[in-house]
Amino acid sequence: MSDAMALFTTDVPRITAGQAQDFTRSRYGLDGDILPLPGERDANFQLVTAERGCYMLKFINPAEPAEVRDFQTQLLLHLAQQDPTLPIPRVAPDCQGDVSPVLHTASHPFHARLISWSDGLPLYRIEKNTRLATNLGTTLARLDLALRSFAHPAAERELLWDITRMHRAYDWLDNISNPRQRELVNVWLNRWEHTVAPQLSNLRTQTIHNDFNPHNVLADPAQDMRVCGIIDFGDALCAPLINELATALAYQIGDTAQPLAWILPFVAAYHAVLPLTEQEIRLLPCLIAARLILTISITQWRSGLYPENRDYICRNLNAAWLSLQYLSRLPLDEFINQLLLACHKEPAS
């Protein structure tokens, strides 16, 4: 089994709140209340202290290779130095200066990472609007500019949530129980094979966040929809830059009446900070659909493996299916032309 598959088929570390609390006292000199948080692969806790604020404590899945664990830590340290104004978590070292201390248990040694807590409302609790879409596009472009200079050997890794490796999605089709869903997924997979696959080698690549979804981005409606938190860099990797935008846009599709209402201002704002090429823009629809397909197929596969964690694993499933339906009703040429216009490029005649 590949590392990418093992990470999704290994249980979340079984660590109690008491163990986590003892660990933060002994290793970080921090005392406070510990609250368990949901997680897809890692054991996560919120640490609330009286004097030093809140933190997130993560015990990393033992199936994650050491170099990938270091990659994610070094990425956060790089971003903090490259653009200190980005709303990202800050890594906190322990009392010995270690940014990845180990909790030793009877079953496994678990590496930990303590990061600053990000305040704000997650996007799924905020009604979509043009101002928010614009702020999201600007912030994501700034993040990608800061990541452009980051390199790490583990960035070149295999990950299931990688829309440049869609051939694997065919293996998951049997997990999609709805025949209409399977049929529509097949249509978009064929488009991806004929449109995206031949152009992958010509696309610019860099390290990307790769999971700019409504649970990983926080905003403040009281401050003009300011983006105040980007969390969970666990899916970061080196990939085509346009994958970053496509992944984010998969969660910005509007209803059937206005499917592009939030996508277009998002793309325009991103392009104003980090200009896109025409080739990248034309690939966006198929890449957006690819992300939705991964959400539909991977979540149904994993919810069968871990039925006790189904609610968390499938939190984006229904929205992904509706979004793929809305996207499919829009003529592809019209979608591309509107994207080109949003970026002040000449559409096809």
C-alpha positions in Angstrom: 0.0 0.0 0.0 1.3 3.5 -0.9 2.1 6.1 1.8 -0.8 8.1 0.4 -3.3 5.3 1.0 -1.8 4.2 4.4 -2.3 7.7 5.8 -6.0 7.5 5.1 -6.4 3.9 6.3 -4.5 4.3 9.6 -6.6 5.1 12.7 -6.5 8.6 14.2 -4.1 8.5 17.2 -5.9 7.5 20.3 -4.8 10.1 22.8 -6.8 11.2 25.8 -7.4 14.7 26.9 -5.5 13.9 30.1 -2.4 12.7 28.1 -2.6 15.9 26.0 -2.8 18.1 29.1 0.1 16.4 30.9 2.1 16.7 27.7 1.6 20.5 27.3 2.5 21.0 31.0 5.7 19.0 30.8 7.0 19.9 27.4 5.6 23.5 26.9 5.2 24.7 30.4 1.5 25.5 29.5 -1.4 24.8 31.8 -5.0 25.1 30.7 -8.2 23.4 29.6 -7.9 20.8 26.8 -10.8 20.3 24.4 -10.8 17.5 21.8 -11.3 18.6 18.2 -12.3 16.5 15.1 -9.6 15.4 12.7 -9.4 13.3 9.6 -6.0 11.8 10.2 -4.5 13.4 13.3 -5.5 13.8 17.0 -6.3 17.4 17.6 -7.0 19.5 20.7 -7.6 23.1 21.6 -5.5 24.3 24.6 -7.0 27.3 26.4 -4.7 29.0 28.8 -5.5 31.8 31.2 -2.4 34.0 30.5 -1.1 33.0 27.0 -4.3 32.6 25.0 -5.3 29.6 22.9 -3.4 27.0 20.9 -4.1 24.0 18.8 -2.2 20.9 19.7 -1.8 18.2 17.0 -0.6 14.6 17.5 0.4 13.5 14.0 -0.7 10.2 12.5 2.2 7.7 12.8 1.6 6.7 9.1 2.9 10.1 8.1 6.5 9.9 7.0 9.0 11.9 9.0 10.0 14.0 6.0 6.4 15.0 5.4 6.0 16.0 9.1 9.1 18.2 8.8 7.8 19.6 5.5 4.6 21.0 7.1 6.5 22.5 10.0 9.1 24.1 7.8 6.4 25.5 5.5 4.7 27.3 8.4 8.0 28.7 9.6 8.8 29.9 6.1 5.5 31.6 5.7 5.8 33.4 9.0 9.2 34.8 7.8 8.2 35.5 4.2 5.0 37.4 4.9 4.4 38.1 8.6 1.0 39.6 7.8 -0.5 36.4 6.5 -3.2 35.0 8.8 -1.6 31.6 9.4 -0.9 29.7 12.6 2.5 30.2 14.2 4.5 27.2 15.3 5.4 27.2 19.0 8.6 25.4 20.2 8.6 23.5 23.5 10.7 24.6 26.5 13.8 23.0 24.8 13.2 24.8 21.5 11.9 21.6 19.8 9.1 22.2 17.2 8.2 18.5 17.0 8.4 17.0 20.5 7.4 13.4 21.0 4.7 11.9 23.3 5.6 8.3 24.2 2.7 6.0 24.8 2.4 2.2 25.2 1.3 1.8 21.5 3.3 4.4 19.6 5.5 7.5 19.9 3.5 10.4 18.6 5.1 13.6 17.3 3.3 16.8 18.2 3.0 20.2 16.8 1.7 23.2 18.8 0.5 26.2 16.9 -1.3 29.4 17.7 -5.1 29.4 17.6 -6.8 31.2 14.8 -9.9 33.2 15.7 -12.8 33.9 13.3 -15.8 32.2 11.8 -15.2 29.3 9.4 -16.5 30.1 5.9 -19.2 27.4 6.1 -20.9 29.6 8.8 -20.8 32.7 6.7 -23.2 33.5 3.8 -21.3 33.8 0.5 -21.0 37.4 -0.8 -18.9 39.4 -3.3 -16.7 41.1 -0.7 -15.8 37.8 0.9 -15.0 36.2 -2.4 -12.7 39.2 -3.3 -10.9 39.0 0.0 -10.5 35.2 -0.4 -9.0 35.6 -3.8 -6.5 38.3 -2.7 -5.5 36.3 0.4 -5.0 33.1 -1.5 -2.8 34.8 -4.1 -0.7 36.4 -1.3 -0.3 32.9 0.3 0.8 31.4 -3.0 3.3 34.3 -3.6 4.9 33.6 -0.2 5.0 29.8 -1.0 6.6 30.3 -4.3 10.1 30.5 -2.8 9.6 27.5 -0.5 11.2 24.2 -1.5 11.4 20.9 0.5 12.1 17.4 -0.7 8.8 16.1 0.8 6.8 18.6 -1.3 7.1 16.1 -4.2 4.9 13.6 -2.5 2.0 11.4 -3.5 -1.4 12.5 -2.0 -4.9 11.3 -2.6 -6.2 14.8 -2.7 -4.2 15.7 -5.8 -6.2 16.7 -8.9 -3.3 16.0 -11.2 -3.6 12.3 -10.4 -7.2 11.7 -11.4 -6.6 8.3 -12.9 -7.0 6.9 -9.4 -10.5 8.1 -9.2 -11.7 5.3 -11.5 -10.8 2.8 -8.7 -13.2 4.6 -6.3 -16.2 4.7 -8.6 -17.7 1.6 -7.0 -17.9 3.5 -3.7 -20.4 5.9 -5.3 -23.7 4.3 -4.7 -25.8 6.7 -6.7 -25.9 5.7 -10.4 -26.5 9.4 -11.5 -23.5 10.5 -9.6 -21.3 7.8 -11.1 -22.4 8.7 -14.6 -21.7 12.4 -14.1 -18.4 11.7 -12.5 -17.4 9.6 -15.6 -18.3 12.4 -17.9 -16.0 14.8 -16.1 -13.2 12.2 -15.7 -13.2 11.7 -19.5 -13.0 15.5 -20.0 -10.1 15.6 -17.6 -8.3 12.9 -19.5 -8.7 14.6 -22.8 -8.3 18.3 -21.7 -6.1 18.5 -18.6 -3.8 15.4 -18.7 -2.1 16.3 -22.0 -1.2 19.8 -20.6 0.1 18.9 -17.1 3.7 18.9 -18.1 3.5 22.5 -19.4 2.0 24.1 -16.2 4.0 26.0 -13.7 4.4 24.3 -10.4 5.2 25.2 -6.8 4.2 24.4 -3.2 0.5 25.0 -2.6 -1.8 24.7 0.4 -4.2 22.5 -1.6 -7.1 22.5 0.8 -8.6 26.1 0.9 -12.0 24.8 1.9 -14.8 26.3 4.1 -13.6 24.5 7.2 -10.0 25.6 6.8 -10.5 29.4 6.2 -11.8 31.8 8.8 -13.1 35.3 8.3 -14.5 38.2 10.3 -17.9 39.5 9.1 -17.5 42.4 11.6 -14.3 43.6 9.8 -15.5 43.8 6.3 -15.2 40.1 5.7 -11.4 40.2 6.5 -9.8 36.7 6.1 -8.3 36.1 9.6 -7.2 32.5 9.5 -5.9 29.9 7.1 -5.4 26.6 8.8 -4.6 22.9 8.1 -1.6 22.6 5.8 -1.8 18.8 6.0 -2.5 18.5 2.3 0.2 20.8 1.1 2.4 19.6 -1.8 4.2 20.7 -4.9 1.7 20.8 -7.8 0.5 23.0 -10.6 -0.3 26.4 -9.2 -3.7 26.5 -10.9 -4.7 23.5 -8.8 -4.7 25.8 -5.8 -7.2 28.1 -7.3 -9.4 25.3 -8.7 -9.5 23.6 -5.3 -10.6 26.8 -3.6 -13.2 27.5 -6.3 -14.8 24.1 -5.9 -16.3 25.4 -2.7 -17.4 28.8 -4.2 -20.0 27.5 -6.7 -23.3 29.3 -6.3 -26.8 28.0 -6.7 -28.4 27.0 -10.0 -29.5 30.6 -10.8 -26.0 32.1 -10.4 -23.3 29.4 -10.2 -20.5 31.8 -10.9 -21.6 34.7 -8.7 -18.7 34.1 -6.2 -16.2 32.4 -8.5 -15.7 35.4 -10.8 -14.8 38.0 -8.2 -12.6 35.4 -6.5 -10.7 34.7 -9.7 -10.4 38.4 -10.6 -9.0 39.3 -7.2 -6.5 36.4 -7.3 -5.4 37.3 -10.9 -4.9 41.0 -9.8 -2.2 39.8 -7.3 -0.8 36.7 -9.0 -1.6 36.9 -12.8 -2.8 33.7 -14.4 -2.0 32.5 -17.9 -4.7 31.9 -20.5 -3.8 28.2 -20.5 -4.4 28.0 -16.7 -7.7 29.9 -16.9 -9.0 27.6 -19.6 -8.3 24.5 -17.5 -10.1 25.8 -14.4 -13.5 24.2 -15.1 -12.2 20.7 -15.5 -9.9 21.1 -12.5 -12.7 22.4 -10.3 -14.8 19.4 -11.3 -11.8 17.2 -10.5 -11.7 18.4 -6.9 -15.5 17.8 -6.6 -15.0 14.3 -7.9 -12.3 13.6 -5.3 -14.6 14.9 -2.5 -17.5 12.7 -3.7 -15.4 9.5 -4.2 -12.8 9.7 -1.4 -15.3 10.6 1.3 -17.7 7.8 0.5 -14.7 5.3 0.4 -13.4 6.5 3.8 -16.8 6.8 5.5 -17.2 3.1 4.8 -13.8 2.4 6.5 -14.6 4.6 9.5 -18.4 4.8 10.0 -17.9 6.2 13.5 -16.3 9.3 11.9 -18.7 9.5 9.0 -20.2 12.9 9.9 -16.8 14.6 9.9 -15.5 12.8 6.8 -18.6 13.5 4.8 -19.1 17.1 5.9 -18.6 18.4 2.3 -20.2 15.6 0.4 -23.7 16.9 -0.3 -22.4 20.3 -1.2 -19.9 18.8 -3.6 -22.6 16.8 -5.4 -24.8 19.8 -5.8 -21.9 21.9 -7.0 -21.0 19.3 -9.6 -24.6 19.3 -10.8 -24.6 23.2 -11.1 -21.3 23.2 -12.9 -22.5 20.6 -15.4 -25.5 22.7 -16.4 -23.3 25.6 -17.4 -22.0 25.4 -21.0 -18.2 24.9 -20.8 -17.3 27.5 -23.4 -19.5 30.1 -21.6 -17.8 29.3 -18.3 -14.3 29.7 -19.8 -15.3 33.0 -21.5 -16.6 34.5 -18.3 -13.4 33.5 -16.5 -11.3 35.1 -19.3 -13.3 38.3 -19.0 -12.9 38.4 -15.2 -9.1 38.3 -15.8 -9.4 41.0 -18.6 -8.5 38.6 -21.3 -10.1 38.3 -24.7 -12.7 35.4 -24.8 -13.1 33.2 -27.8 -15.2 34.7 -30.6 
